[in-house]
Amino acid sequence: MKNIFFYISILMALNSYSQSFSIQQNDISISGNSSDNDFSANTYLDALSNTTLYWSIITDSMPTGWQFSNCFPNCYAKGVYNSTLSISNGQDYYLNCHFYPNNIPGEGKITMEITDSAGTTKLVTWHGIAGTLSGIIDNYYQANKNKIKNIYNLSGQIVKDFKPNKIYIVQLNDNSFTKLFITN
């Protein structure tokens, strides 16, 4: 029995040693107005060894007319889908996504896959919502008005109306929940 634990410990140590990078936050939600030039959010990649990373956008589901760009750490032109980055052990690297809604309200998602030469793969996803307060509320409310059971603020209190620059949790009649970002 001691041998099994010994081998498991060695395998776990080798697995963590072979990882050349980690991502501080893998799932990022951002919002802005459809009239904004752009809105963005970032995370950081932590280098655990010296290597070259390969990144590519594997999901691009955005409203027609939207654009995006990434900074990793250099900022790329809109629509660049892949590149490489040489990393150095102990360094942090800025990782960012910009959404350009071009006056079109909606919701989009970008997923970046980052891989090293040893086969370590990590995904980073940015969820972006662009709209106006009335547009988001009207669209969501019209689509779900017969399904809404309660609307909660982040303090857990039931509220009757939406206010700008807030996040709400909406409970539907089937007791499922969804997060709703309200912007100006």
Wavefront OBJ file of the C-alpha trace (Angstrom):
o trace
v 0.000 0.000 0.000
v 2.873 2.360 0.793
v 4.315 1.687 -2.672
v 1.083 2.776 -4.367
v 1.088 6.104 -2.523
v 4.770 6.556 -3.335
v 4.194 6.018 -7.084
v 1.132 8.272 -7.119
v 3.145 11.007 -5.405
v 5.927 10.695 -7.981
v 3.458 10.826 -10.892
v 1.763 13.909 -9.459
v 5.106 15.634 -8.962
v 6.219 14.812 -12.517
v 2.929 16.074 -13.930
v 3.173 19.413 -12.121
v 6.862 19.698 -13.062
v 6.144 19.168 -16.765
v 3.669 22.044 -16.858
v 5.453 25.077 -18.317
v 2.776 27.690 -17.607
v -0.423 28.431 -15.726
v -3.233 30.916 -16.297
v -4.462 33.091 -13.417
v -8.088 33.283 -14.650
v -9.548 31.079 -17.394
v -13.116 32.396 -17.646
v -13.557 36.157 -17.934
v -16.813 38.119 -18.263
v -16.857 41.701 -19.504
v -19.490 44.151 -20.593
v -19.863 47.543 -22.146
v -22.178 49.637 -24.258
v -22.712 48.837 -27.899
v -21.685 52.439 -28.588
v -18.290 51.957 -26.876
v -15.300 51.907 -29.226
v -14.176 48.779 -27.381
v -14.201 47.102 -23.979
v -11.681 44.639 -22.636
v -10.518 42.509 -19.731
v -7.277 40.765 -18.945
v -5.647 37.986 -17.001
v -2.029 36.852 -16.714
v -0.061 33.816 -17.788
v 2.607 32.682 -15.310
v 5.704 31.111 -16.907
v 6.983 28.030 -15.058
v 9.814 27.289 -17.518
v 11.532 28.676 -20.614
v 9.622 27.617 -23.719
v 7.647 28.787 -26.721
v 3.865 28.860 -26.557
v 1.501 28.534 -29.485
v -1.881 30.235 -29.210
v -4.923 30.247 -31.426
v -8.522 31.401 -31.248
v -10.631 28.241 -31.367
v -14.044 29.838 -30.698
v -15.248 33.088 -32.192
v -18.994 33.385 -31.700
v -19.942 37.012 -31.943
v -22.717 39.046 -33.520
v -22.224 39.932 -37.179
v -20.315 43.194 -37.315
v -18.368 42.729 -34.077
v -14.572 42.474 -34.119
v -11.934 41.461 -31.567
v -8.239 41.744 -30.884
v -5.853 40.184 -28.371
v -2.799 41.389 -26.484
v -0.424 38.640 -25.381
v 1.589 40.690 -24.289
v 1.946 42.541 -27.625
v -1.294 43.862 -29.082
v -2.305 42.256 -32.367
v -4.464 43.699 -35.139
v -8.190 42.969 -35.145
v -8.941 39.455 -36.316
v -5.518 37.832 -35.736
v -6.282 34.203 -34.836
v -2.879 32.764 -33.859
v 0.744 33.461 -33.020
v 3.609 32.330 -30.763
v 5.155 33.690 -27.571
v 8.519 32.817 -26.032
v 8.240 32.784 -22.237
v 10.870 32.871 -19.497
v 10.599 31.044 -16.187
v 9.272 33.245 -13.379
v 7.744 35.922 -15.632
v 4.081 36.965 -15.852
v 2.589 37.768 -19.261
v -0.336 40.090 -19.895
v -3.214 38.323 -21.703
v -6.105 40.472 -22.908
v -9.094 40.459 -25.255
v -10.805 43.546 -26.716
v -14.345 43.421 -28.077
v -15.327 46.010 -30.710
v -19.163 46.006 -30.836
v -19.436 48.676 -33.589
v -22.797 49.988 -32.291
v -24.328 46.495 -32.415
v -25.824 45.227 -29.140
v -25.309 41.570 -28.393
v -23.274 38.891 -26.714
v -20.082 37.231 -27.895
v -17.446 34.726 -26.865
v -13.781 34.272 -27.725
v -11.828 31.187 -26.599
v -8.049 31.048 -26.911
v -6.152 27.761 -26.754
v -2.571 28.006 -25.485
v -0.214 25.038 -25.980
v 3.452 24.403 -25.237
v 5.797 21.965 -26.997
v 5.305 19.391 -24.204
v 1.574 19.205 -24.943
v 0.242 21.256 -22.026
v -2.944 22.963 -23.211
v -4.999 25.626 -21.433
v -8.107 27.497 -22.552
v -9.004 31.111 -21.780
v -12.523 32.334 -22.586
v -13.823 35.888 -22.669
v -17.613 36.410 -22.587
v -18.600 39.893 -23.741
v -21.977 41.629 -23.555
v -22.622 44.957 -25.257
v -25.856 46.852 -25.109
v -27.736 49.642 -23.536
v -29.629 49.304 -20.298
v -32.968 49.362 -22.059
v -31.794 47.076 -24.883
v -30.466 44.331 -22.614
v -33.418 44.494 -20.242
v -35.975 44.617 -23.048
v -34.392 41.752 -24.992
v -33.891 39.539 -21.943
v -37.224 40.403 -20.394
v -39.185 39.879 -23.622
v -37.550 36.504 -24.215
v -38.040 35.294 -20.613
v -40.839 37.341 -18.989
v -43.087 34.303 -18.459
v -40.177 32.292 -17.040
v -38.788 34.759 -14.436
v -39.431 33.771 -10.827
v -37.108 36.238 -9.004
v -34.396 38.813 -9.685
v -31.577 39.040 -7.110
v -28.817 41.585 -6.591
v -25.353 40.338 -5.585
v -26.269 40.742 -1.911
v -28.929 38.066 -2.368
v -31.860 40.482 -2.024
v -34.871 40.213 -4.295
v -35.228 43.367 -6.419
v -38.037 44.573 -8.667
v -36.085 46.559 -11.250
v -32.696 46.731 -12.901
v -30.181 49.535 -12.343
v -27.199 50.394 -14.546
v -23.691 49.054 -13.921
v -24.895 46.134 -11.808
v -24.882 42.358 -12.034
v -28.109 40.492 -11.330
v -28.928 36.845 -10.813
v -32.216 35.875 -12.439
v -34.050 32.802 -11.185
v -36.387 31.168 -13.657
v -39.495 29.149 -12.828
v -37.594 25.872 -13.353
v -35.234 27.076 -10.540
v -32.326 27.532 -12.952
v -30.257 30.699 -12.637
v -28.568 33.033 -15.065
v -26.275 36.011 -14.562
v -27.298 39.284 -16.210
v -24.897 42.235 -16.649
v -26.589 45.613 -16.883
v -24.538 48.466 -18.335
v -25.332 52.127 -18.910
l 1 2 3 4 5 6 7 8 9 10 11 12 13 14 15 16 17 18 19 20 21 22 23 24 25 26 27 28 29 30 31 32 33 34 35 36 37 38 39 40 41 42 43 44 45 46 47 48 49 50 51 52 53 54 55 56 57 58 59 60 61 62 63 64 65 66 67 68 69 70 71 72 73 74 75 76 77 78 79 80 81 82 83 84 85 86 87 88 89 90 91 92 93 94 95 96 97 98 99 100 101 102 103 104 105 106 107 108 109 110 111 112 113 114 115 116 117 118 119 120 121 122 123 124 125 126 127 128 129 130 131 132 133 134 135 136 137 138 139 140 141 142 143 144 145 146 147 148 149 150 151 152 153 154 155 156 157 158 159 160 161 162 163 164 165 166 167 168 169 170 171 172 173 174 175 176 177 178 179 180 181 182 183 184
